[in-house]
């Protein structure tokens, strides 16, 4: 048993080394970098500068964007997941789940370019709608906050579908049949049975989607540039030095953003653990 245990740890060594080099070490480096002060000293000056009006507005914009896209992702994703789970065709179910899996991982700059080519001022859909007399511009702009929300929903929606499908499959058909036999309509069933049981999974999915949107950078930068003030864009600007070069403040902002996302993920883990408990 001791030899087998040592072999298990030896097999896990590459994974642990990978996590140490690419997850733990960068966070430690950021933390110590955020404590560097002028003159080579140590202090909290970078965190004090992080509470400037511009940075506070960036956090507010990032939180609002994450809240809206996470909320829409939870609502729409749950409805779509329910339609997938209740589909009678296994081929359709498997195809839609595979599509959700692929689109969840399609983000960043390629996603932004895809939306520019489809919904940009000279995009395919924009020109098709203009051909039938519907003009999107200048009323709608893909390079605005509304356009950024649509782009975020492209990967938020399928992620929620994948998160909530296991919980929807855990709803027993006997519960619905019992409710119907007692004369309860479908709305009452979801109000008193379905939604309360799904609540931990829905709240957990919301928190994970919030962290996912809060930390997104490539899609926002490629689609809107510096027109929208977000935390991730502020960090990139402080590192690149286009306006001002302040790596210590960039590290401080990154640590603060990591704290927000880590708190969301930690709460998600708690709620996910509750949703996995068997229901008697």
C-alpha positions as CSV (number, residue, x, y, z in Angstrom):
1,X,0.0,0.0,0.0
2,X,2.9,2.4,0.8
3,X,4.5,1.7,-2.5
4,X,1.3,2.2,-4.4
5,X,0.7,5.5,-2.5
6,X,4.2,6.7,-3.5
7,X,3.6,5.8,-7.1
8,X,0.3,7.8,-7.1
9,X,2.1,10.9,-5.8
10,X,4.8,10.3,-8.4
11,X,2.2,10.2,-11.1
12,X,0.7,13.5,-9.8
13,X,4.1,15.2,-9.7
14,X,3.9,16.6,-13.3
15,X,0.5,18.1,-12.6
16,X,1.6,19.6,-9.3
17,X,4.7,21.0,-10.9
18,X,2.6,22.5,-13.7
19,X,0.2,24.1,-11.1
20,X,3.1,25.5,-9.1
21,X,4.8,27.1,-12.1
22,X,1.8,28.4,-14.0
23,X,-0.7,29.2,-11.2
24,X,0.9,29.5,-7.7
25,X,4.1,31.2,-8.7
26,X,2.5,33.9,-10.9
27,X,0.1,34.9,-8.1
28,X,3.0,35.1,-5.6
29,X,5.0,37.2,-8.1
30,X,2.0,39.5,-8.6
31,X,1.5,39.9,-4.8
32,X,5.1,40.8,-4.1
33,X,5.1,43.1,-7.1
34,X,2.1,44.9,-5.8
35,X,4.0,45.7,-2.6
36,X,6.9,47.4,-4.3
37,X,7.2,51.1,-3.6
38,X,9.2,53.9,-5.1
39,X,12.9,53.7,-4.3
40,X,12.9,49.9,-4.0
41,X,11.0,49.8,-0.7
42,X,7.9,47.9,0.4
43,X,4.6,49.5,0.9
44,X,0.9,49.7,0.0
45,X,1.2,52.7,-2.3
46,X,0.1,50.8,-5.3
47,X,-3.1,49.8,-3.6
48,X,-3.7,53.4,-2.5
49,X,-3.3,54.5,-6.2
50,X,-5.7,51.7,-7.2
51,X,-8.6,53.6,-5.5
52,X,-8.5,56.4,-8.0
53,X,-11.8,57.5,-9.7
54,X,-10.8,55.8,-13.0
55,X,-10.0,52.5,-11.4
56,X,-13.1,52.6,-9.2
57,X,-15.2,53.2,-12.3
58,X,-13.4,50.3,-14.1
59,X,-14.4,48.0,-11.2
60,X,-17.9,49.2,-11.4
61,X,-18.1,48.7,-15.1
62,X,-16.6,45.2,-14.9
63,X,-19.0,44.2,-12.1
64,X,-22.1,45.5,-13.9
65,X,-21.0,43.8,-17.2
66,X,-20.4,40.5,-15.3
67,X,-23.6,40.7,-13.4
68,X,-25.8,41.3,-16.5
69,X,-24.1,38.7,-18.6
70,X,-24.1,36.2,-15.8
71,X,-27.8,36.8,-15.0
72,X,-28.8,36.5,-18.7
73,X,-26.6,33.4,-19.1
74,X,-28.3,31.7,-16.1
75,X,-31.8,32.4,-17.3
76,X,-31.3,31.6,-20.9
77,X,-28.9,28.8,-20.3
78,X,-31.4,27.0,-17.9
79,X,-34.2,27.2,-20.5
80,X,-32.0,25.9,-23.3
81,X,-30.6,23.1,-21.0
82,X,-34.1,22.1,-20.0
83,X,-35.1,21.8,-23.7
84,X,-32.0,19.7,-24.4
85,X,-32.6,17.4,-21.4
86,X,-36.2,16.8,-22.3
87,X,-35.5,16.2,-26.0
88,X,-36.6,12.7,-27.2
89,X,-33.8,12.3,-29.6
90,X,-30.5,11.2,-28.1
91,X,-28.7,12.4,-31.3
92,X,-30.0,15.9,-30.9
93,X,-29.1,15.9,-27.2
94,X,-25.5,14.8,-27.9
95,X,-25.1,17.2,-30.8
96,X,-26.3,20.2,-28.8
97,X,-24.2,19.3,-25.8
98,X,-21.1,18.9,-28.1
99,X,-21.9,22.3,-29.6
100,X,-22.2,23.9,-26.2
101,X,-18.8,22.4,-25.3
102,X,-17.2,23.8,-28.4
103,X,-18.7,27.3,-28.1
104,X,-17.8,27.6,-24.4
105,X,-14.1,27.4,-25.4
106,X,-14.4,29.8,-28.3
107,X,-13.5,33.2,-27.0
108,X,-10.9,35.9,-27.0
109,X,-9.8,37.7,-30.1
110,X,-11.2,35.1,-32.6
111,X,-14.7,35.6,-31.1
112,X,-14.4,39.4,-31.3
113,X,-13.3,39.2,-35.0
114,X,-16.2,36.8,-35.7
115,X,-18.7,39.3,-34.3
116,X,-17.1,42.2,-36.2
117,X,-17.5,40.2,-39.4
118,X,-21.1,39.4,-38.7
119,X,-22.5,42.3,-36.8
120,X,-20.0,45.1,-37.5
121,X,-20.8,48.2,-39.5
122,X,-20.1,46.2,-42.7
123,X,-20.8,42.8,-41.3
124,X,-22.7,40.0,-43.1
125,X,-25.8,40.2,-41.0
126,X,-25.7,44.0,-41.0
127,X,-25.6,44.1,-44.8
128,X,-28.3,41.4,-45.1
129,X,-30.6,43.4,-42.8
130,X,-29.9,46.6,-44.6
131,X,-30.8,44.9,-47.9
132,X,-34.4,44.3,-46.5
133,X,-34.7,47.8,-45.2
134,X,-33.5,47.2,-41.6
135,X,-30.6,49.5,-40.6
136,X,-28.8,48.5,-37.4
137,X,-26.4,51.4,-37.4
138,X,-26.1,54.0,-35.9
139,X,-28.7,52.8,-33.4
140,X,-26.8,49.7,-32.6
141,X,-23.0,49.3,-32.4
142,X,-21.2,46.0,-31.8
143,X,-18.3,48.1,-30.5
144,X,-20.4,49.3,-27.5
145,X,-21.3,47.9,-24.1
146,X,-24.4,46.3,-25.6
147,X,-22.3,44.6,-28.3
148,X,-19.8,43.5,-25.7
149,X,-22.7,41.9,-23.7
150,X,-23.8,40.0,-26.8
151,X,-20.3,38.7,-27.4
152,X,-19.9,37.7,-23.7
153,X,-23.2,35.8,-23.9
154,X,-21.8,33.7,-26.7
155,X,-19.5,31.9,-24.3
156,X,-21.6,32.5,-21.1
157,X,-24.7,30.8,-22.4
158,X,-23.1,27.4,-23.4
159,X,-21.1,27.4,-20.2
160,X,-24.3,27.6,-18.1
161,X,-25.9,24.9,-20.2
162,X,-23.1,22.5,-19.4
163,X,-23.2,23.5,-15.7
164,X,-27.0,23.0,-15.2
165,X,-27.6,19.9,-17.3
166,X,-26.4,17.5,-14.6
167,X,-28.7,19.2,-12.0
168,X,-31.7,19.1,-14.4
169,X,-31.0,15.4,-15.0
170,X,-31.2,14.9,-11.2
171,X,-34.8,16.0,-11.1
172,X,-36.8,12.8,-10.9
173,X,-39.8,12.2,-13.1
174,X,-41.7,10.8,-10.1
175,X,-41.8,14.3,-8.6
176,X,-43.4,15.9,-11.6
177,X,-45.8,13.0,-11.9
178,X,-46.8,13.2,-8.2
179,X,-47.3,17.0,-8.6
180,X,-49.5,16.5,-11.7
181,X,-51.5,13.7,-9.9
182,X,-52.2,16.1,-7.0
183,X,-53.4,18.7,-9.5
184,X,-50.4,21.1,-9.4
185,X,-49.8,22.9,-12.8
186,X,-46.3,23.0,-14.3
187,X,-45.7,26.5,-12.9
188,X,-46.4,25.4,-9.3
189,X,-44.2,22.4,-9.8
190,X,-41.2,24.6,-10.8
191,X,-42.0,27.2,-8.1
192,X,-42.2,24.8,-5.1
193,X,-40.1,21.8,-6.3
194,X,-37.9,22.3,-9.3
195,X,-36.4,25.8,-8.7
196,X,-35.7,25.2,-4.9
197,X,-33.9,22.0,-5.7
198,X,-32.0,23.7,-8.6
199,X,-31.2,26.8,-6.5
200,X,-27.7,25.8,-5.4
201,X,-26.8,24.8,-9.0
202,X,-28.3,28.0,-10.4
203,X,-26.5,30.3,-7.8
204,X,-23.3,28.4,-8.3
205,X,-23.5,28.8,-12.1
206,X,-24.2,32.5,-11.7
207,X,-21.1,32.9,-9.6
208,X,-18.9,31.0,-12.0
209,X,-20.3,33.0,-15.0
210,X,-19.7,36.2,-13.0
211,X,-16.0,35.3,-12.5
212,X,-15.7,34.2,-16.1
213,X,-17.0,37.5,-17.4
214,X,-15.1,39.6,-14.8
215,X,-11.8,38.3,-15.8
216,X,-12.3,38.3,-19.6
217,X,-9.9,40.6,-21.5
218,X,-9.1,39.6,-25.1
219,X,-12.7,39.8,-26.3
220,X,-13.3,43.2,-24.7
221,X,-10.0,44.7,-25.9
222,X,-10.3,43.4,-29.5
223,X,-13.9,44.5,-29.8
224,X,-13.9,47.8,-28.1
225,X,-10.3,48.7,-27.4
226,X,-10.0,51.3,-24.6
227,X,-13.5,52.8,-25.3
228,X,-14.9,50.8,-22.3
229,X,-13.2,51.2,-19.0
230,X,-12.7,47.7,-17.5
231,X,-10.4,46.3,-14.9
232,X,-8.6,44.0,-17.2
233,X,-8.1,46.8,-19.8
234,X,-6.7,49.0,-17.0
235,X,-4.2,46.4,-16.1
236,X,-3.1,46.0,-19.7
237,X,-2.8,49.8,-20.1
238,X,-0.6,50.1,-17.0
239,X,1.7,47.4,-18.2
240,X,2.0,48.5,-21.8
241,X,2.6,52.1,-20.7
242,X,0.6,53.7,-23.5
243,X,-0.5,56.5,-21.1
244,X,1.4,55.7,-17.9
245,X,3.7,52.9,-17.0
246,X,3.0,51.6,-13.5
247,X,3.6,47.8,-13.1
248,X,3.2,47.9,-9.3
249,X,-0.4,49.3,-9.7
250,X,-1.1,46.8,-12.4
251,X,-0.1,44.0,-10.0
252,X,-2.3,45.5,-7.3
253,X,-5.3,45.7,-9.7
254,X,-4.6,42.1,-10.8
255,X,-4.5,40.9,-7.1
256,X,-7.8,42.7,-6.4
257,X,-9.4,41.2,-9.5
258,X,-8.1,37.8,-8.5
259,X,-9.6,38.2,-5.1
260,X,-13.0,38.9,-6.6
261,X,-12.8,35.9,-8.9
262,X,-11.4,33.6,-6.2
263,X,-14.3,34.5,-3.9
264,X,-16.8,33.8,-6.6
265,X,-15.2,30.4,-7.4
266,X,-14.9,29.5,-3.7
267,X,-18.7,30.2,-3.2
268,X,-19.4,28.2,-6.4
269,X,-17.5,25.2,-4.9
270,X,-19.6,25.4,-1.7
271,X,-22.9,25.6,-3.7
272,X,-21.7,22.8,-6.1
273,X,-21.0,20.6,-3.1
274,X,-24.5,21.2,-1.8
275,X,-26.1,20.4,-5.2
276,X,-24.3,17.1,-5.3
277,X,-25.8,15.9,-2.1
278,X,-28.4,13.2,-2.7
279,X,-32.0,14.2,-2.2
280,X,-34.1,11.9,-0.1
